[in-house]
Amino acid sequence: MAPAPKDVRSVSLRSSVNTGGPADGLGRDLPFISRKDVEKHNSAESCWLVIDNYVYDVTSWLYKHPGGEHLILFRAGSDASDSFLAFHAKHVRDLYLHKYRIGFTDKLQLTPIQETYRKMDQLFEKRGWYNWSPSFYVQALTVCFGFLAASLLCVLYGGSFVSRAVVGGALLGLYFQQLAFVGHDLGHNVCFPKKLRPWMNWFMTSILGISVSWWKYNHNCHHSHTNSVHHDPDVQLLPALATSKTFFLSPYSMYHKAVHTFDRAAQLVASVQHHVFFPLMAVARFNLYVQSLIHLWRQRNILPFTALAWDAAALGAFQYLFWGQIVTLLPSTAEKIVFVLLSHAVSGLLHIQITLSHFALPHFAGVQARPDSEDWVTRQTETTQDITCGTALEHWFHGGLECQLEHHLFPRLTRNRLRESIPIIENDLLRKHKVQSIRKGWIAAISHLVSHLRVVGEYGLTRPAGQKSNLSCEELWDAVCARG
């Protein structure tokens, strides 16, 4: 086989010369590119990926990617096969990838666990478990809007403070919590017809109050590098929370493009974080409103104007409906305050559910859980846990988050198939390759998380802290808001 050229981009990909490589489906012969050469193209200026032994130059696609450029840049210059497989349907590869294909490379020898994982992906595809169920989501949305209707009835016709502000607020909180599960599935492109999804994204933003665009940008980074202190925005929470002792070393966030400095303020908050955790979760939804606006501002020079306008209009519509049409129906200021705080506190159950899956599990530096492994299954299993449920009501309450490990391994599985996938994944993938999964009950997981936060916080008191944070005002606000 001929050696790779120093700069393969100088080779005419439309040349009729036979390079010894396969064609790309567009009548172009592909040159061979060594993996060593691919590694050199690991930046936004020149971003190459390897997927199934083909090399792709995705530089021009970076800022068009619906999941954000971070997700691609994390893998720039390396093999992204398993990550790509986990997030993208086969038709995406068939329809879009070929236009960015520039060569082929050495065949990567798959590990036994990778081979099993890919066969299981094919099994789920064959069974149709990646296809959305209209009836399931009709039922889910019916329950959500039922909570909303019940809340409005309490506000309009309740005969007392308790019925209007307390019961009405709690019901609206359950609406927020359950609707967020549908919004989560929409962000993963596992529900609703493909042609309707852009419109459903804006509709969901308008009735949930949180930008689906921001969610995709943030959440896909979390999925790709779960519990990475450098890459996962969901655990980069200083000075609000420190989920790992590693954060006391002031790591650099590749997502925020800033150092999360462990200073005196962060040390003080960390020392009591096991006490303030639940109050923080009770107001966490307010932070998501802020993050949606911050995302909109930061994408102003990247996203098309029409997309920004629709997103802004959707966010504005929610705020108008919530504050201008619902809260104002309550007769007194005290009722308004209780209604708003209680609805957001109840919806904070969602944030507790999310944190249980990851916060108390191992964190790591960089882009992989173990330096000697690029194995997708190992990374996700080490940093994700399930919540055991015994009844249908418990499964409904958790909205799929109880099957977080299965979801992280196969993000395209529809929510109504997650429970069915548990024995298959556990027996035919994890146990077969002696990979230990972590499963805890709801109360046990909460107790473990609080204990973990206490231990990390106490350790922080023994670490030296700077006198002053070097974060800018904007970066400090992101940190206080626990961006992500």
N, C-alpha and C positions, 0 to 999 in steps of 0.2 A: 504493500500500500504506500502510495506516495506520501511524503511528509507534508504536514499542514503548512500553508503559507504563513508568513509572519503576520500579515493582516488580512484575514480572510475576506474582509469587507471590500478589498480591492479586486477580488475575483468576480468576474461577471457571472451572476447567477443565471443569466439567460443565455449563457454561452452554449453552443452545441457540442463543446468538447466534453468527452466522457471522463469524468473525474474518478470513476470507480465507485461512486456512491449512488444511493437510491434517488429516484425522482421525488418531487414534493407534491405532485398532484396538479401542478400548474405548468408542466412541461419543462421544468428547470432541473438540471442535474446538480446535485448537492455535493459540495466539497467536504472532505474530512477535516474536523477541527478537534484538536486534542483537548482533554479536560483541563490541562494546565493552561492552555490559551484562553479557555472560557473563564477561568478564575480571574483573569486580568480585567474582565469587563464587569465590574462589580459596583458601579456607581450610576447616578442618574444621568450622567453624560453618555455612558455606554453601558447598557444593562442587558446582559445575556443570561438565559436560563437553559438548563437541560431538562427536557421532559421526555421520558421513554427513549433515551439515547439520541434524540434530535436536539439541535441547538436552535434557539430562538432569540432574535434580537427584538426585545420588547421596549426599547427606549422610547419610541414614539407613542406607545400605548400607556406608559406609566401613569400620566395624569388623567387618562380617560377611564382608568380601571374603577369600576363601581365600588370596589372594596378599599380604594385608596392606594397611593403609590407605595406606602410603607410596606404593605404586604408583599409586594414584588421585590422591593429593594432589600428586604431581609434575606431573600434567597438569591440575590444577584450574584452571578459568577459561580453558581453551584447547581446541583441536581435538585429540582423541585418536583419530581414526579409524584411522590406520595401526597405532598401538600396539594398539588394541583388536582390529583385524582379525588381527594377528599371533598373538595369544594365545587368541582365543575362536572356537569353532566357530559356524557360522551358527545352529544351534538355540538357542544361549545367547541370542543377540540376539532371536530369535523368541519364546522362552519367557519371558524375564525382563526384558529392557530396557524393554519398553513401559510397565511400571508406574511407571517413573521419568521418563518422557518428559513434558516440560512445555511444549515449544514447538519452533519451527523457526527457522532463521536463514539468512543469506545463503549462497548456494551457493559453495563454495570451488572455485576453478579449480585442477584437478589439474595438476601438472607432467607432462611426458611419461614420466618415470621412474616416477612414482606410478601412472600409468595402466597401464604395463607390469607393474608389481608386482601390482596388483590383478587383472589378467587372468591372471597366472601363478598367483596364489592360487586363482582359479577353476579353472584347469587342473589343479592338484594335487588340488583337491576332486573334480573330475569323474573323475579317474583313480583315486580311492580311496586316495591316498597319505597321507591323514590317518587312515585306518582301521587299527587295530592288527592285527597278524598273530599269532594264537595260537600257531602252530607256531614262529615265530621266538623268542617269549619262553619257550616250553617248552624249546627248545634252550638258550637263554641261561641259564635257571634250572637246567637239568640240568648244565651245565658248572660253574656256581657251586657247587651242592651236591656235585658230584663232587670239587671242590677241598676242600670242607669234610670230606667223607668220607675222602679221602686223608690229610688232616691228622690226623684223629682216629685213623686206622689207624696212622700213624707214632707218635703219642703213646702209644697203647695197646700196640702190638706192636713198636715200634722196639727194636733191640737195643743201641743206643749213644746217647751224648749227641748226636752229629751227626744221626742219623736222627730222634730225638725232638724235640729243641729247634730244630735248624737247618732240616732238611728240613720237619718239621711246621710250624714257624713260617712258613717261606716259602710253603708251600701255603695256609696260613690267610690270609696277606697277599694272595695272588692271589684268594682267595674274597672278601675285603673289597673289593678293587679292582673285580672284575668285577660283584659284586652292586651296587656303587654306581652302575654304569651303568643297571641296571634300576630302581634307586631314583630316579635322575635322570629317566628316562622316565615313571615313575609320577607324579613331582612335576609333570610337564608335562601330565598327563592324556592321554598318548598310548598307554597300554597298559591292558589289563584292562577288563572291562565297567564302565560308569559306576556301576551299583548296588553293585558290589563294591569300588570304589576306597576308600571310607572304611575298610573293613575291611582292605584290602590296605595302606593307609597305616600302620595300626597293626602289622600283621604285618611289614611291611618294617622298621619302626622296631625291632621286637623281635629281628630277625635281623641287622640292620645296626648297631644301636647308636646311630644318628643320627636325630633327629626329622625325619620327612618334613615335618611342619608348619613347623618352623624353616627347613628347606631351601626350601620354597615362599616363605616370607616374605622370606628373604634373596636367593634366586636370581632371583626375578622382578624385584626392584629392579635387580639386576645386568644382566639382559637389557634392561630398559627404558632404562637410562642407562649403558651400558657405558663404563667408564673415565672416568666423571665424578668428579672429585675431591670434589664436594659430595654426590653421590647414590649412587654405586656402592660398596656395602660391601666388595666383593671387592678393591678397591684401597686401601681406607682402613686401612692396616696399621701406621701409626706407633705405638710406636717400633720395632716388629719389622722392618719393611721400608719403604723409600721407593721407590715405583715411578715417581715423577715429580718433577722439580724443583719443581713447584708445591706439593708438600707441605711444602717448607721455608718457605712463607709461612703455615703454621699455618691451613689452611682449616677452615671450619665444616662438620661432617658433618650433613646433613639426616636421615640414617638414624639415627645415634647420638645426635643432638641434643646435640652436644658439639664443642668445638674440639680438633682433633688437633694438639697443640702440638709444635712443633719445638724441643726443649730440648737440653741437653748430652747427656743419655742417648741421645736419638734421633740426634743428630749422631755420637756414637761408634759406635753400632750401624750406622748407614748407611755409615760409612766402611769397614766390613768386611763389608757385607751380601752381596757377591759370594762371600765365603768361607763365610759361615754359612747361605747359602740352602739348600743340600742337607741339612745337619743339621736345619734348621727343618722342611723338608718331611718328614723321617723321623719327626718327633714330632707332625706337624700333626693327626693323627687324634685325639690326646688332647684337643686344643683343641675338636674338634667335639663330643665328649662334654659338655664344659663349656658350649658354646654352646647345646646342646639344653636343658640344665637352666636356663640363663639365660632362654632364650625362654619356657620353661614358666612361670617365675616372673613374667616381665613380662606374660604374657597371662592371668594369674590373674583379673583383673577384666574381661576382654574375652571370652574363650572360654567356652562353657558348661562347667559343672562336669564333665559326663560326658565331654566331649572332653578336658579336662585330665586326668581320671582315667585314661582309656584311654591317653593319651600317656605319662603317668607310669608306668603299669603296663607298657607296652611297653618303655620305657627300662630299667626295673628288671629286666624279664625278661632282657634282653640281658646286663646286668651280672652277673646271677646265673648265667646259662648260661656266660658267658665265664670269669669269675673262679672261680665256685663249682663248675662242672662240667667245665671243660676244663683250665684252668691247674693246678688242684689234682691232676690226674692225673699230672703230672710228678713224678718222685721227689725231685729236689733243688732247692734255692733257686736255684742257678746256672742250671739248666735252665729254671726258671720265668721268670727275668729275661731270658735270651736269647730264649726263645720269644715273650714279650710284645713285647720291643723289635724283634725281627726281623719279626714279623708286622705290626707297625705301620709299620716302615720300608719293607717291600715294598709295603704299601698306600699309602705315601707317593708311589709312582709316579703315582698318580692326581692328587695335588696338583701335581706337576711338570707333568703333561699339561694340567691346567687353566690353570696360570699361563702356559704357552707361548702360549696363544691370545690373550693380552691384555696382559700386563705390559710388554712392550717396545714396545708400540704407542702412538700419540699419546693423551694424556689431555687432558681439557678441563674447563672450568668450567661450572656450570649444568646445563641439561637437554638441550642439543643440541651436536653436535660442531662446527657452524659457525654463527655468529650469523645468517647470511643464509639459513639453510635449516632447514626442519622436516622434511626428507626422511628417512624411516626407512631407506631403502637406503643412503644416503650415510653416515649416522651409524654403522650397523653395519659397513659395509665399511671405514671408516677405523680402526676400533678392534678388529678381529677378523682373525685369520689362520688359514689351514688348514695342516695338516701333510700333506705328500705321502707316500703309501704305495704300495709296489709289489707287495705280496703280500697274500693273504687273511689270513695270520697277523698281519701288521702292522695291518690293519684291525680284526681281532679284538682285538688288544692295546690299541688306542686306544679301542675301544668307542664309536665315533661322534664322539669329540672331535677326530679328524682332519678332520672335516667341520664344524668349528665355525662357519664363515661361513654355510654353508647352514642350519645349525641356528639361528643368530641371526636370519637373515632370515625363516625360516619355522619357528618353534619347534614348530608342530604336525605337522611331517613326522615320520613314524615312523622309527626308527633304521635299519631295513632298507631304507628308500628314500633315505637321504641320498646314498649314492654315485651312484645313478641320477640324482639331481637336479643333480649338479655340472655336467655339460655344458649342461643346459638353462638353469640360472641364469647360468653363465658366458657362454654365447653369446647367449642371447635377452634377457638383462637387463643384465648388467654391460658386456659389450663393445658392445652396441647403444647404450648411453648413455655410453660412454667412461668407465666407472668401473673403476678399477684394483683388482684383488683381490691379496691377499698370500698366497703359499704358500711354505713352506719345508720342507726335510727335517727329520727328528727331531733329528739331531745339529746341523745348522746353526741350528735354532731355539733349542736349548739354549745354544749358543755365543753367539748374539745376545743372549739374555736375560741371561746372566752378564755379558757386556760392558756391556749397558745398565745393570745394577745397579751395576757398578763406576763407570761414568761419572757416574751420578746421585749415588752416594755420595761421589765425589771432589768434585763440585760442592758438596755439602753442607758440606764442610770449609771452604769459602770464605764460607759464609753465617753471619751472626751468630745465635747461639742464646741463648735465655733461660737464666738460672741455674737455674730451677726450673719444672717443669710445673705448670699450673693445672688439670690434670685431677683429678677426684675419684678416690678409691680404686677405685670400681666402674668408672669410665671408663678408668682406667689399666689395670686388669685386662683389660678388653675389648681394649684396644690391644695389650697384651702377648700376649694370646691370638690376636691377628690376627683379630678377630671378623669373620666372613664368609669 
